[in-house]
Structures are given as structure tokens and as C-alpha cells.
């Protein structure tokens, strides 16, 4: 029941932001969800004695922003994110095996969250403007129907 109430409130708000809101608002919303997703991954890995570096938050945000700001191509943002993670390891930790694992896990998490959610921002930026909005709604509807079907069918 709680899921239905949450969906009844969240889905219309999300549709309002996608269909009527400006692109920067969609970017901000995506950044919030991406950083929450990175935090959730970090929390899950802590229970397995692994860790993600905090610099991953900045790297994830950078990757997502690269889809919005066309002057910063994704390839350049990817290289900057890798450099940030490398500098984060060197500045705060000794370069040993555990820290190398943490750095590689952070790289994976950054690209897993940042590139996937950033592609939504890129899809929203498709011109002409209404087409990008429609593609985002279509993609989210397909994902929602697939998840709901998997949940109820088992």
C-alpha cells in the first residue's frame, strides 16, 4: 500500500518535471537521484568490507553534467573523473592493494551511476525539445512496466 501511495505522488511530479519543467531542473533532479544512488552503493559495499572513495560523488556529478553541458564531451569528463579518483587515492591513502580495489570500485560505481543516469539527461536534451521529453517518458514507462511485471509475476 505504501508503494502505491508513493507512486501516486511521485509519478505525477516526475511527469510534471519532465514534460513541463526546464532542462536544468531535470538535470538537478537527476543529480539528486544519482548522488543518492552512489550513496546507496557505498552503503551496500561497506557491509562487505569494501569501500568507495568519497571523490566518487564529484566524479559522478561531473559525468552527468557532461550530458547537459555540450561543451564538455563525455570522453573528456570520463578522463577527468578517472584523474579525480586517482588523485583522491594518492592524496588520502597509500597506494596499496586495498586502496587499488577501492579506486577500481569507485571507477565502476561512478560510471555505473553517472553514465547510466547521465544518458537520461542526454536523452532529455534531444532536439527538438518536445521529442527529448517524450523519449524520456517512453523509456521510464518501459522500465516501469517491466519492473512491475517482474514484481507481480515473480
C-alpha positions in Angstrom: 0.0 0.0 0.0 2.8 2.4 0.9 4.4 1.8 -2.6 1.1 2.8 -4.3 0.8 6.0 -2.3 4.4 6.9 -3.0 3.9 6.2 -6.7 0.6 8.2 -6.8 2.5 11.2 -5.5 5.9 10.8 -7.2 4.8 9.8 -10.7 2.8 13.0 -11.4 5.5 15.2 -10.0 8.1 13.4 -12.1 6.0 13.7 -15.2 5.5 17.4 -14.5 9.2 18.0 -14.2 9.9 16.0 -17.4 7.1 17.4 -19.6 6.8 21.0 -18.3 10.0 21.7 -16.4 13.1 23.3 -17.8 16.1 21.1 -18.7 18.2 22.4 -15.8 15.5 21.3 -13.3 15.6 17.8 -14.8 19.4 17.9 -14.5 19.2 18.8 -10.8 16.6 16.1 -10.2 18.8 13.5 -11.9 21.9 14.7 -9.9 20.0 14.2 -6.7 18.9 10.7 -7.6 22.4 9.8 -8.9 24.1 11.0 -5.8 21.6 9.1 -3.7 22.3 6.0 -5.8 26.0 6.4 -5.3 25.5 6.8 -1.6 23.4 3.6 -1.6 26.1 1.7 -3.4 28.6 3.0 -0.9 26.4 1.8 1.9 26.0 -1.6 0.4 29.7 -2.1 -0.1 30.5 -1.1 3.5 28.8 -4.2 4.7 31.1 -6.4 2.6 34.3 -4.7 4.0 34.8 -2.8 0.7 34.7 0.9 0.3 34.0 3.6 -2.3 36.1 6.8 -2.2 34.1 10.0 -1.4 35.6 11.6 -4.6 33.2 9.4 -6.5 30.3 11.8 -5.7 32.1 14.6 -7.6 33.1 12.2 -10.4 29.5 11.0 -10.8 28.1 14.6 -10.9 30.7 15.5 -13.4 29.7 12.7 -15.8 26.1 13.6 -15.5 26.8 17.3 -16.1 28.7 16.4 -19.2 25.5 15.3 -20.9 23.9 18.6 -20.1 26.8 21.0 -20.9 27.6 20.2 -24.5 31.0 22.0 -24.4 32.3 19.2 -22.1 32.2 16.0 -24.1 31.6 12.7 -22.2 35.0 11.4 -23.1 36.8 14.4 -21.6 34.5 14.2 -18.5 35.4 10.5 -18.2 39.1 11.2 -18.2 38.7 14.0 -15.7 36.7 11.6 -13.5 39.4 9.0 -13.7 42.1 11.6 -12.8 40.0 12.8 -9.8 39.7 9.3 -8.5 43.4 8.7 -8.9 44.3 11.9 -7.2 41.8 11.0 -4.4 43.7 7.8 -3.8 47.1 9.4 -3.8 46.1 12.4 -1.6 44.2 10.5 1.1 45.6 6.9 1.2 48.7 4.9 0.5 48.6 3.2 -2.9 48.3 -0.5 -1.7 46.1 -3.4 -2.8 43.1 -2.4 -0.7 43.1 1.1 -1.9 43.5 0.0 -5.5 40.4 -2.1 -5.1 38.6 0.9 -3.6 39.7 3.0 -6.5 38.6 0.5 -9.1 35.2 0.0 -7.3 34.8 3.8 -7.3 35.5 4.0 -11.0 32.9 1.2 -11.6 30.3 2.9 -9.4 31.0 6.3 -11.0 30.4 5.0 -14.5 27.5 2.7 -13.4 25.6 5.5 -11.8 26.9 8.6 -13.7 26.8 7.3 -17.3 23.5 5.5 -17.0 21.6 8.3 -15.3 23.5 10.9 -17.4 22.2 9.3 -20.5 18.7 10.3 -19.3 19.9 13.9 -19.3 21.3 13.4 -22.7 18.1 11.9 -23.9 16.1 14.9 -22.5 18.4 17.2 -24.4 17.4 15.7 -27.8 16.2 18.4 -30.2 13.6 19.5 -30.9 12.8 19.9 -27.2 9.4 18.0 -27.1 11.0 14.9 -28.7 13.6 14.6 -25.9 10.9 14.9 -23.3 8.8 12.2 -25.0 11.7 9.8 -25.2 12.4 10.1 -21.5 8.8 9.4 -20.7 8.7 6.4 -23.0 11.9 5.0 -21.5 10.7 5.4 -18.0 7.3 3.8 -18.9 9.0 0.8 -20.4 11.2 0.4 -17.3 8.2 0.8 -15.0 6.1 -1.7 -16.9 9.0 -4.2 -16.9 9.7 -3.8 -13.2 6.0 -4.0 -12.3 5.6 -7.1 -14.4 8.6 -8.8 -12.9 7.4 -7.9 -9.4 4.0 -9.4 -9.9 4.9 -12.4 -12.0 7.9 -13.3 -9.8 
